[in-house]
Amino acid sequence: MSSFLHPAVPAGAFDEFLRETAPAGRDRRTWTPEDGRMPALYLSHGAPPVFDDPHWMNQLFGWAQSMPRPRAILIVSAHWESAPLALSAPAAGTPLVYDFGGFHRRYYEMTYETPDATALAQRVAAAMPATEPVHASARRGLDHGAWVPLKVMYPYADVPVLQMSLPTHEPARLLDLGRRLRPLRDEGVLVIGSGFMTHGLPFVTRDMLEHNVVPGWSGEFDAWVAEALARGDLDTLADFRRAPGMPYAHPTVEHFTPLFVTLGAATDPTAAPTTVIDDFQIGMAKRSFEVA
């Protein structure tokens, strides 16, 4: 039986999305200063199976459609942990990073040739203090934590995209990085922290794969996060290593900590965000939200 994990045609659902749904994005108006600040997002990004999941693609595309087209996108992904702080190559058409294994060849042939992001790279570097040196890479491309969701949200690759590394997992420092990026939102830049609200891949079971059974550790961690976000409780969130469901929800924490960059970029980091996606795939929480 065909499913998003065993598609009859690899990325066939994405092909249908491009034919039937994506053209609506061509009419999306571009941000202007009259729109006010662009939101900042935390999204659960998924992997190549996103392209075989019509429901998730519709969620991501609908989210993008609810906003003006950004002037540029700055994204911090779980899949680039690097210190000192680093920026991806800003040149137009920078190649992708296919940082996954075991999938059909189709996914390794996908491209996402975005426009030049040099101006954004210069703005990001200028926003950082002397204590946060910035390495500008001439070769590093966008990894799947960036290009997979963006290829659905902005399928025509018509927005400059720059990726910033995740230099630490310390919440206070990530909140400060987000705060320094906040002014970019006034220029129409969409700031995104890209992770996965629960990411216990070593503990995925057959039931989770075949029936999307949500294990206790995933549901408990997701509910804990939702409650802390609703309260604006940054101290509780910063103590995530002792949260219900840990360490199964995050055997390693890089898929959670981009959340602090997003919250730091918020006008008020303690204000409750707007939840946009709150369901599960193969038992893992896709919770994704935006902040004003």
Helices and strands as residue ranges (DSSP letters): H 12-20, G 22-27, G 33-35, E 40-44, G 48-52, H 54-65, E 72-81, E 85-87, H 105-108, H 118-127, E 134-136, H 144-153, E 161-166, H 171-181, G 182-187, E 189-195, G 201-203, H 206-211, H 216-231, H 234-238, G 240-242, H 258-264, E 274-277, E 280-281, E 284-285, E 288-291
